[in-house]
């Protein structure tokens, strides 16, 4: 039987995963770490004890497994972590840089760095990565939306059907808050119990859970609250309205996953000719906040950031526009 896509991006027979532009397609990684797995399992337990998110735990441990399987076991005669030296790491990183982007290689580097830092402290071994520098990453500017693009996207979602009201609400919430895709997918709704609901329409506030499950409160605009209210009203007639997840699938299907939401947004973008993916809304929100004079500290709080470095990354593609606009306001000739 042919495999076919359904409306919310689910796939019969095979699941379609979220993809982002990459320089080359990535092959399936070798993760059988063999004799090195015991140390990796202990590292995984350490990360869990540190309350790292499930995604972080998986990313870090798989990076170390890949290094062990594809380099230590396949390319060397190493029999234990104590034998690994800096040249092993350098050769591995050189191979990654020859096949993947600098950003991807840098992520792998940082995962290995955390592992060896933990191993050095735990087993009192020399850290083979001490003194090494991560791969240089060339910043890739993410363009913010134009008002015309947002208008076209809104028109693509407009309508009174369940899917149209849901998609309009999703786009509105992302535009108004800039929350992460995982945070959006994790929003709960219980009309009968405010303690179990993350949405307060009257206050225009949503509780989201960021990295590591840390909760924070974000605000949304009146327009976003109205769009969300319209969706919640049609949601009440859904066969699975009893589910705690806010976003439900069409045709009385269950809750949408983050992947399903990603696919829906990309599909709506294709319908109106706009290059759109969830994380672009986060850049756009950050740019809009700073462009309108919002305080950087408040933006860090709303976006769930702990490092001011993020301020230089998000909205960077429009930084020059903001600077020139500020110049006109400050340096304007006055009588």
KETI-371560 format. One line per 4 residues: number of its first residue (from 0); their letters; for each residue x, y, z of N, C-alpha, C. Coordinates in pm, whole numbers. Each point is the difference from the previous one (the first is absolute). Example, Ala and Ser with C-alpha at 12.3 -4.5 7.8 and 13.67 -1.06 7.14 Angstrom:
0	as	1319 -569 780 -89 119 0 90 120 0  -35 105 -72 82 119 6 -77 109 73
REM end
This chain:
0	xxxx	84 -120 0 -84 120 0 88 125 0  -36 95 -80 79 123 -9 -3 76 130  112 59 35 7 83 120 -48 139 -36  -85 58 81 -55 130 -37 -6 91 122
4	xxxx	13 128 -29 -7 101 105 -143 32 32  -26 28 127 -132 50 40 13 148 29  -113 63 29 -4 146 4 97 62 99  21 -62 116 85 61 101 145 -40 -10
8	xxxx	38 -64 -110 140 -34 -17 37 -137 52  -97 -77 53 30 -135 45 12 -88 -124  69 -110 13 25 -85 -116 -41 -142 32  -81 -59 -86 -33 -141 17 117 -83 -47
12	xxxx	54 -81 88 108 -89 -37 137 59 30  12 129 -3 130 63 25 -24 142 46  74 44 100 -19 135 52 93 97 -70  -57 112 -41 80 105 -62 58 88 109
16	xxxx	132 16 4 64 76 105 26 143 -43  21 88 100 31 139 -27 137 9 -65  11 81 -101 128 19 -66 28 148 -16  126 34 4 44 137 -26 104 -8 -109
20	xxxx	24 110 -73 98 -4 -107 137 -42 52  63 -96 -66 131 -47 40 89 -6 -122  130 16 20 88 -3 -115 -2 -134 -70  -13 -109 76 -9 -133 -57 -90 -85 87
24	xxxx	-60 -103 -59 -83 -89 79 88 -80 95  -48 -24 121 76 -73 100 -34 -148 -5  101 -84 2 -22 -142 1 -31 -46 141  -61 -117 7 -32 -56 130 129 -23 78
28	xxxx	5 45 124 122 -7 78 19 -136 68  126 -40 12 32 -119 77 -1 38 148  -75 -74 81 -11 34 142 34 -116 92  51 -110 -56 38 -114 82 139 25 58
32	xxxx	6 47 123 126 42 61 79 -116 61  -55 -118 1 73 -116 46 58 14 139  133 -21 12 66 4 132 -3 138 63  -33 102 -79 -4 136 54 -138 37 56
36	xxxx	-99 -86 -17 -136 34 37 -20 20 150  73 -75 81 -19 11 145 23 142 49  107 63 -49 27 138 39 -107 95 -49  -50 -26 -120 -104 85 -57 -129 -13 80
40	xxxx	-31 -121 44 -122 -20 80 10 76 132  119 1 60 18 75 125 -14 151 -25  50 45 -114 -13 141 -37 -147 35 -19  -74 -89 -61 -143 22 -20 -71 15 134
44	xxxx	35 -85 96 -59 9 134 35 133 65  124 45 -18 43 130 53 -83 113 -57  -23 -1 -131 -80 105 -64 -142 0 53  -57 -119 17 -137 -9 52 -6 54 143
48	xxxx	103 -30 79 4 48 139 14 151 6  61 58 -104 15 145 -9 -125 66 -55  -104 -78 -22 -129 48 -50 10 60 -140  88 -55 -82 6 44 -138 -123 -51 -74
52	xxxx	-41 73 -104 -118 -41 -74 26 -133 -71  -108 -70 -33 13 -129 -69 73 18 -134  -26 112 -66 66 28 -128 150 17 19  40 73 105 142 22 27 69 -131 35
56	xxxx	-65 -81 83 57 -130 38 22 -86 -124  -98 -4 -87 11 -81 -121 108 54 -94  1 133 -19 99 61 -90 142 -25 47  25 21 128 135 -16 54 45 -146 -4
60	xxxx	-86 -91 45 42 -141 6 18 -58 -141  -86 38 -94 14 -52 -135 126 55 -68  37 123 32 123 56 -55 121 -80 47  2 -38 128 112 -77 54 -2 -143 -56
64	xxxx	-119 -58 -12 -11 -134 -58 52 -2 -144  -34 102 -73 42 9 -141 152 9 -9  60 84 84 145 14 4 66 -133 34  -55 -70 97 57 -129 41 -15 -105 -108
68	xxxx	-118 -8 -62 -27 -104 -99 71 24 -131  -9 124 -51 52 30 -134 147 35 -2  55 40 115 143 35 0 81 -94 89  -30 -5 129 84 -79 91 0 -148 -36
72	xxxx	-117 -56 -25 -8 -142 -32 39 -29 -145  -43 87 -90 21 -26 -143 137 44 -52  60 100 63 121 58 -56 124 -12 89  -18 -44 125 114 -8 91 0 -136 72
76	xxxx	101 -20 81 9 -122 82 -24 32 147  -64 111 28 -27 39 138 -90 -104 67  29 -26 129 -81 -97 75 -63 60 125  20 129 22 -59 65 117 7 151 -14
80	xxxx	-86 69 74 -4 146 -10 131 64 44  74 -66 90 125 58 48 106 8 -109  -19 -74 -111 96 0 -109 -28 110 -105  -115 62 8 -39 100 -99 84 127 20
84	xxxx	52 56 -108 79 123 10 -59 109 -90  61 117 5 -52 115 -73 1 -23 -151  95 -80 -50 5 -24 -143 -121 -81 -48  -52 -86 87 -122 -72 -36 -114 97 -23
88	xxxx	-12 96 89 -107 100 -13 23 85 -124  123 42 -21 31 87 -116 -28 -72 -132  38 -127 -9 -27 -75 -124 -151 -15 -22  -71 -26 108 -146 -16 -10 -66 128 -46
92	xxxx	42 112 58 -59 128 -37 35 37 -143  122 -30 -43 40 29 -138 -88 -78 -98  -31 -126 36 -88 -79 -85 -141 56 -5  -50 46 113 -135 58 3 -6 128 -84
96	xxxx	102 84 12 2 126 -74 9 -23 -150  53 -115 -40 7 -30 -141 -132 -47 -58  -94 -38 89 -128 -53 -47 -120 84 40  14 77 108 -115 72 53 32 148 21
100	xxxx	-101 74 40 18 144 24 81 23 127  56 120 9 74 36 120 -87 -1 124  -126 42 -14 -91 4 113 -27 -141 53  -20 -94 -91 -26 -138 41 123 -60 68
104	xxxx	117 22 -60 124 -50 60 24 63 137  -33 127 14 17 69 128 -89 -61 107  -123 -36 -36 -89 -65 97 57 -134 46  55 -76 -95 62 -128 36 121 23 90
108	xxxx	77 103 -29 117 32 81 -39 30 145  -103 80 15 -41 41 135 -55 -117 80  -64 -93 -67 -48 -120 69 117 -84 50  101 -19 -85 120 -73 41 73 73 113
112	xxxx	1 131 -9 68 81 102 -63 -22 137  -133 -4 5 -69 -24 126 29 -140 53  7 -96 -90 27 -137 42 139 -11 61  101 51 -69 136 -14 49 25 84 126
116	xxxx	-70 111 12 10 80 123 -55 -80 118  -116 -65 -23 -58 -85 105 92 -117 31  54 -66 -103 85 -118 19 126 37 76  58 115 -31 123 44 68 -25 21 149
120	xxxx	-114 57 33 -33 24 141 -39 -128 71  -69 -89 -70 -51 -122 60 109 -105 22  89 -13 -97 102 -105 6 141 53 23  13 132 18 130 64 20 95 -33 -114
124	xxxx	-52 15 -122 78 -23 -120 33 133 -67  105 7 -80 28 122 -76 -113 24 -100  -33 125 -21 -105 36 -97 66 19 -136  -28 -89 -97 65 12 -132 -43 123 -78
128	xxxx	-108 65 43 -47 118 -72 43 130 65  74 -10 109 49 122 66 88 79 -96  -31 126 -18 79 85 -88 -44 0 -145  -90 -91 -37 -51 -1 -138 -108 107 -17
132	xxxx	-15 45 -123 -102 100 -30 -108 -61 -89  -124 39 18 -107 -54 -84 12 50 -143  -60 -71 -94 2 46 -140 -62 138 -12  55 79 -89 -54 134 -23 -133 -11 -75
136	xxxx	-98 70 50 -133 -5 -59 -30 134 -67  -33 -4 -126 -40 121 -71 -148 26 26  -29 114 57 -139 32 34 -86 5 -126  -114 -64 7 -95 2 -110 -120 85 41
140	xxxx	-16 114 -64 -105 93 38 -137 -55 -40  -91 6 94 -138 -43 -25 -82 125 -28  -59 12 -119 -76 121 -32 -128 9 81  -35 120 41 -127 20 70 -110 12 -106
144	xxxx	-123 -17 43 -112 8 -93 -26 146 -39  -44 18 -121 -55 130 -39 -148 1 36  -59 117 6 -144 8 31 -82 -67 -109  49 8 -125 -71 -65 -111 2 -152 15
148	xxxx	113 -55 44 10 -145 19 -95 -47 108  -6 73 111 -90 -39 108 -146 11 -44  -32 99 -81 -137 15 -51 -36 -117 -91  93 -40 -87 -27 -113 -89 -18 -129 79
152	xxxx	80 -17 104 -11 -119 82 -133 -2 75  -42 116 48 -130 7 70 -114 -32 -95  7 48 -124 -105 -30 -97 -2 -148 -37  118 -64 -1 5 -142 -32 -69 -85 106
156	xxxx	-3 50 122 -62 -75 111 -145 41 25  -43 110 -58 -130 58 33 -116 -93 -34  -103 5 84 -120 -79 -25 -66 -41 131  -108 -76 -12 -77 -39 119 9 -149 33
160	xxxx	71 -77 -82 12 -143 28 90 -23 121  -3 -122 52 84 -33 115 147 25 -32  47 -53 -113 141 14 -36 38 146 -19  -87 77 -63 32 141 -26 9 80 129
164	xxxx	-93 -24 92 6 74 127 118 -46 85  29 -128 -3 116 -49 74 129 59 -56  17 -6 -131 124 48 -61 15 150 16  -111 73 -9 4 145 24 48 28 142
168	xxxx	-50 -77 97 39 20 140 147 -33 21  48 -107 -62 140 -38 15 92 110 -53  -30 49 -120 82 105 -60 -7 127 85  -118 32 51 -17 121 81 79 -9 130
172	xxxx	-2 -116 66 72 -17 125 151 7 -24  47 -63 -105 143 5 -32 44 143 -31  -81 72 -76 35 137 -36 2 91 122  -96 -20 89 -14 89 116 96 -31 114
176	xxxx	54 -123 4 81 -39 116 140 -47 -35  20 -53 -121 131 -50 -37 44 -124 77  -95 -76 56 38 -117 79 57 -110 -90  74 -92 61 59 -111 -73 -109 -97 -46
180	xxxx	32 -76 -104 -94 -99 -51 -37 -102 107  98 -49 74 -29 -98 105 -88 60 109  18 128 29 -83 66 100 -144 13 -50  -15 34 -128 -133 12 -59 -72 -133 4
184	xxxx	70 -107 -41 -62 -133 -4 -39 -50 139  68 49 103 -25 -48 135 -107 75 78  -64 99 -61 -103 77 70 -119 -89 33  -49 10 124 -114 -80 46 -124 87 8
188	xxxx	-116 -65 -12 -126 72 11 -102 -86 73  -58 56 105 -107 -66 75 -101 107 39  -112 8 -71 -97 107 28 -64 -10 137  7 -118 61 -66 -18 130 92 14 119
192	xxxx	130 12 -23 95 7 111 114 93 -37  -4 119 55 102 101 -33 139 -44 42  10 -85 103 130 -45 47 66 -95 -99  -80 -63 -84 54 -95 -97 4 59 -141
196	xxxx	-29 127 -10 0 67 -130 111 104 -6  67 6 -113 109 97 -17 -47 131 -62  -126 7 -38 -50 116 -74 -92 84 88  30 128 8 -88 97 67 -32 108 -102
200	xxxx	-114 -16 -68 -35 93 -106 -26 140 53  -62 10 115 -35 132 54 125 82 30  100 -65 56 126 69 29 95 1 -120  -37 -75 -104 84 -16 -120 137 -56 38
204	xxxx	-2 -106 79 123 -63 46 -2 -150 -27  115 -53 -34 16 -144 -23 121 -47 78  -15 -109 73 113 -62 69 62 -102 -93  129 13 -25 72 -95 -85 114 -61 80
208	xxxx	48 -113 -47 111 -69 66 119 -2 -94  105 71 40 117 14 -86 98 -113 17  124 29 -28 104 -102 9 13 -48 143  12 -131 15 8 -58 133 -133 -2 73
212	xxxx	-110 29 -73 -132 0 63 -28 121 87  84 103 -11 -16 120 83 -121 81 -49  -100 23 88 -118 75 -43 24 151 1  -69 70 -90 1 145 1 -130 50 -61
216	xxxx	-35 123 30 -123 60 -50 33 93 -116  -76 -13 -109 16 91 -113 -133 70 -26  9 118 -58 -120 75 -36 -27 -16 -149  -127 17 -37 -36 4 -142 -84 124 -24
220	xxxx	-13 38 -125 -75 120 -37 -150 -26 9  -79 107 -8 -146 -15 -1 -45 -78 -123  62 27 -115 -37 -72 -121 29 -149 14  114 -34 59 34 -140 20 -95 -65 99
224	xxxx	-38 73 106 -95 -55 97 -135 -25 -66  -42 90 -88 -128 -19 -69 5 -120 -94  110 -16 -71 16 -116 -89 1 -129 80  66 3 115 7 -119 85 -138 -32 58
228	xxxx	-75 103 36 -136 -21 51 -89 -65 -105  12 46 -123 -80 -59 -108 35 -147 -21  128 -31 9 40 -140 -15 -53 -84 116  12 50 121 -45 -76 117 -150 -30 -8
232	xxxx	-76 93 -57 -145 -25 -13 -28 -115 -96  71 -6 -114 -24 -113 -91 65 -127 53  105 14 78 65 -115 62 -93 -73 94  -89 76 66 -92 -60 96 -91 -104 -65
236	xxxx	-20 7 -132 -86 -95 -71 79 -117 -59  130 0 22 88 -106 -52 -20 -128 81  6 -115 -64 -21 -128 68 103 -26 108  117 63 -11 105 -21 100 29 126 80
240	xxxx	-104 79 19 15 124 77 40 -26 145  -19 -122 47 37 -34 138 151 -9 19  74 -8 -110 146 -11 10 58 128 61  106 -11 79 59 120 61 78 86 -100
244	xxxx	46 -58 -110 77 78 -97 -92 98 -72  47 124 -16 -82 104 -61 -26 -25 -147  103 -39 -74 -11 -8 -146 -39 -141 -44  -116 -12 -63 -51 -129 -44 0 -11 -152
248	xxxx	2 -123 -50 3 -23 -143 -137 11 -63  -3 12 -132 -126 8 -74 -67 -136 -2  -128 -1 -39 -78 -124 -12 2 -79 130  -9 71 112 -7 -61 133 123 -83 34
252	xxxx	113 34 -58 124 -69 35 55 55 131  100 -72 53 56 35 130 87 124 -3  74 23 109 82 120 13 108 9 -107  31 122 -41 108 24 -96 135 -9 70
256	xxxx	95 -62 -64 137 -1 49 71 126 -50  119 23 54 81 113 -50 28 -17 -148  25 -123 -42 25 -27 -142 -122 32 -85  -118 -37 50 -122 29 -73 -25 149 -15
260	xxxx	27 76 106 -16 146 -5 99 59 -99  123 -48 3 103 48 -95 -48 -21 -143  -49 -118 -29 -44 -32 -136 -119 86 -42  -92 23 93 -116 84 -32 44 142 -36
264	xxxx	92 57 79 46 136 -26 72 8 -134  85 -99 -28 70 -1 -128 -98 -12 -116  -105 -81 19 -101 -17 -105 -76 130 -25  -37 70 106 -69 127 -15 91 102 -70
268	xxxx	129 -6 30 93 90 -67 8 -27 -149  0 -128 -37 4 -33 -143 -126 46 -71  -112 -4 70 -126 43 -60 1 147 -38  72 81 77 0 144 -27 135 52 -49
272	xxxx	95 -91 -24 129 41 -54 91 70 100  -9 -39 128 84 59 104 88 -109 59  130 26 10 92 -95 61 -16 11 151  -70 -95 59 -34 11 141 27 -131 71
276	xxxx	56 11 118 22 -112 91 -9 58 141  -35 -81 100 -30 54 133 107 90 60  129 -35 -16 103 78 68 15 139 -59  -47 20 -120 9 134 -61 -87 99 79
280	xxxx	-109 -48 59 -85 87 80 76 52 122  89 -82 56 77 39 118 95 114 -34  63 -9 -116 86 110 -45 -81 125 -26  -117 -18 -62 -83 115 -32 -50 70 127
284	xxxx	-43 -78 97 -47 58 126 111 80 68  121 -58 2 112 68 66 34 130 -71  0 -3 -133 26 123 -76 -107 105 28  -126 -41 -4 -110 96 21 10 63 138
288	xxxx	31 -81 101 11 51 137 109 107 10  117 -32 -54 112 94 8 -23 122 -88  -62 -20 -116 -25 109 -93 -95 103 59  -90 -45 84 -98 91 61 45 53 136
292	xxxx	127 -23 31 56 58 122 -15 -85 123  -35 -128 -14 -14 -87 117 134 -24 68  -4 -14 132 123 -20 77 58 -139 -27  132 -8 -10 65 -128 -27 -23 -100 113
296	xxxx	2 49 124 -23 -89 114 -138 -62 -4  -99 80 -39 -137 -52 -10 -11 -104 -112  72 24 -111 -1 -98 -109 62 -131 45  107 6 77 62 -122 51 -98 -77 87
300	xxxx	-75 70 82 -99 -66 87 -111 -64 -82  -53 73 -97 -109 -52 -81 43 -120 -84  123 3 -49 49 -108 -86 62 -115 77  13 15 132 57 -107 80 149 -17 -17
304	xxxx	71 112 -22 145 -4 -18 70 30 131  114 -64 20 83 31 117 130 67 -41  32 -4 -128 124 61 -48 -29 118 -92  66 114 24 -20 117 -88 53 -23 -141
308	xxxx	78 -107 -21 49 -30 -134 -115 -22 -98  -111 -49 51 -114 -27 -87 -55 128 -61  19 112 68 -49 128 -52 70 37 -131  125 -42 -14 75 32 -121 -36 -94 -115
312	xxxx	-54 -115 34 -33 -99 -102 -138 23 -59  -99 23 85 -138 10 -48 -30 141 -50  -59 5 -117 -31 128 -61 121 67 -61  111 -76 -13 125 61 -51 -14 46 -144
316	xxxx	-83 -67 -79 -11 35 -142 -57 140 -19  -72 52 100 -59 134 -12 68 100 94  116 -35 53 68 89 95 36 133 -65  46 -6 -127 37 123 -69 -119 92 -18
320	xxxx	-117 -58 -30 -121 80 -15 -33 71 131  11 -72 111 -30 61 131 98 113 30  128 -22 -33 101 102 28 -27 128 -78  -36 -14 -128 -27 119 -81 -126 72 46
324	xxxx	-97 -76 43 -123 61 50 27 76 129  86 -56 86 36 68 124 79 127 -31  83 -5 -102 77 119 -39 -95 115 -34  -101 -28 -80 -94 106 -40 -70 60 122
328	xxxx	-28 -85 98 -70 50 119 92 85 87  127 -42 11 94 69 89 65 121 -65  36 -13 -127 80 103 -65 -84 95 -86  -128 -11 6 -86 88 -80 27 146 38
332	xxx	16 84 -104 24 143 25 -118 63 69  30 76 104 -108 67 75 26 151 -2  -105 77 -9 17 146 -1 51 51 134
REM end
